[in-house]
Amino acid sequence: MAGLCEGENAAAGAKMQEPASTEQEILNGNPSGPAAAKEVETTKPKAEEKPLPKLSAAEFQAYNSMAEHMEYFHNHFRQTWTMIYNSCINNKRPAGLSLKQFISTGLQLISHLTVHHNIEEAHIFPVLATKMPEFKAGKNAAELLRQHKEIHKGMDGFQAYLEKCRSGETELELRVLKQQMDTWGDVLWKHLDQEVVTLGAENMRKYWTVAEMRRMPM
């Protein structure tokens, strides 16, 4: 997570993957033995997928629209996270941000992420999941949804700590706050990047028509 210099930190505060088994390993566990090997040898490889035609500017815009919207929100989360995290690294709050404001900023990050994920899971992912396995919910849920759960586990501890600090039950220690952030920072940043790529034009065009994209709930 690239840090901001102290001046940028202050400004931000002011704004708010077993390789597949080898063929021999497969055969060793297969009672068919040589017969299976012969079958493998004679099986024709699948034809490579033909490259899709180049999108027009209008088509690209339609297919990339959800990624652009998502990136807008994700950049806000990245900015706020970075401001708080850099404060922890520097052991100093941004200039012009009171203790109360700093704690409130952290709690607002949790609130905004929670609302964002709730909307995705209730209104957006179910639509995408009708054609895209990347958004499958329930048993054996897709990675993006598993990431949500992992993120929220970390968010719970982060939120609980800041609420104790806000109530005066405990004094804010930036070292402790950083420890809380380290429990979910990697999965958060991976998720923010991966979700946008999944919603990008080159992936979305595999599943949807331009007309369908224009009816998406986002």
N, C-alpha and C positions, 0 to 999 in steps of 0.2 A: 504494500500500500504506500504509494509514493506520498511523501509528506510535503506539506506546504512550508515555505519559509515563514518566519515569524510574522512578517508583515502581511503575507497572504492569509495566514492563520487568523490574524486579527480581523481582516476584512471579511473572511468567511463567517467569523463569529458575529460580526455586526449584521450580516444579512441572514442572515440564517444560511475423477479412468481405472487368468492363468493363460498366458497365451493359449490359443487353441491347441488342443492336444495334437501331437505330431501324428502322421498317418500310421507309424509303427505302433504308437501307444494305443491308438484306436483298434488296430488289428490284434494286438496282444490280448485285449479284453473282449474280442469278438470270436465266438466259437466257430464261425465260418472260416476263419483263417485265410488260406490262399484264395478261396473263392471270393472273399470280400476284397482281397487285394486286387484280384483280376477285375472286379467290378469297378473299383476305384480307378484302375489304369485305363479302362475303356470308357469311362464316363466323360462325355464331352463337357468342356468348361462352358459356363454360362456366357452368353454373349454380353459384351460390355454395353452399359447403358449409353444410348446415343445422347450427345449433348443437346440440351434444350435450345431452341432458337433464342436469339437475343431479344430482350424485352425492349419495347419502345419506352420513351421517357414517361408517358402516361401510365403504361402498364407497371413499370417499376415503382412509380409513385403509389399506385393502388396496392401492389403487393408488399411494399415496404412500410405502409402507413402504420401498422400496429407496432412495428419495431421502433419507428420514430416516436410515436406516442410513449411507448414504454421507456425509451431512452431518456426522454424528458423527465419523467418521474425519477428514474434511477439516478440521474445526475444529481438531483436534489439530495437523494439519500447519500450518495457518495460524498458530496460536499459537506453535509452536516457531520457524517461519520468522521471524515478526515479532520475537520476542525476539532472535534472532541478528542480524537485519538492523538493528534499532534499536541494538544494541550497536555495529555497524559504523559507523552514522551518528554516534553519540555518541562513538565511539572509546573506549568504556569497557565492560567486561564488567559484567553485572548484579551487584549487591551480593550477597555470599555465595556466588558461583559461582567456583570456582578455575579456573585456566587449563586444567587437565586435564579438569575437569567440563564446561567450555564446549566444548572440542574434542570430547569424547565426545557431548555433546548434538547437535552438528552431524552427527557420524557416525551417530548413532542416527536422525536425521531421514532420512538417505539410506537406511539399512537398512529403516526402516519404510515408506518410499515404495516401495522396491524390492519388498518382500514384498506390499504392497498392490496394486501394478500386476501382479505375477506372478499373484496370485490372480484378479484381474479378468480377465486375458487367458486364463487356463487354465480357469476354472470359471464365470465370470459372463457375459462378453461373448459367447462362442460360443452360449450359450442365447438371449440377447437378439437376436443377429444372425440367428436363424432367422426373425424377423419384422421386425426393426428395422434399416434401412440405416445408422442412426447408429452401429452397432457392427460394421459389416462389416470383416473383416480381409483380409490378403493384398494382392494387387495392387489398386491404387486404394482403399486402406484408407480408412475413414471418418476424419473430422477428429479425433475423440477418440483414436483409436489413433495417428494421426500425431503428436498432441501428446505422447503417451507417449514416442515416440522422441526428440522434441526436448527434452523434459524430461530424459531420461536422458543426453543428450549433455552438458548443463550439469551434471548431477549428477556425472558422471565427473570433470570438472575440479575441482569443489568438493571431492569426496571425496579426490582425489589430493593436493590442497593440504593439507587437514586431516591426512591421514595423514603427510605430511612434517613437519608441525608436531608431531604426536604423537610421532614417532620422534626428534625433535630435529634432523632434517636441515635444517630451516629454522625461523626464528622467526616466530610468528604475527603478522601485520600485519592489523589489522581493515580497513584501506583495501584491501588486496589481496583479503581475503575478500569484501568488498562487491562488488568487480569480478567475482569468480567468481559471486556470487549474481545479479548484474545480467544475466548471460548467459541465465538461464532463469527468472527471477522472473516476468516478464510472462506467459509461456506457462503456467507453473505455476498462477498465480492465475486465469487465464482458464479453464483446464481444471477446476480445483476448482469453479468456479461453473457452467460449462456442463454438466458431467456430472450435477450434481444437478438442474438444470432439465430435462435430457433424461429423467431418471428420475422426474420429477414426475408427479403423478396425471393432469393434463390431457393429457400426452403418452402416458403408458403406457396409458390407457384406449382409445386409438386402435388398439392392437395386441393387447391381452390381455384375457381375462376375469378376473373376480375370483378364480375357482377357480385359474386359471393363476398369478395373482400369488401366491397362497398357497403354491404349490409352487416358487417361485423359490428359487435357491440363495443366498439372502441375507436 
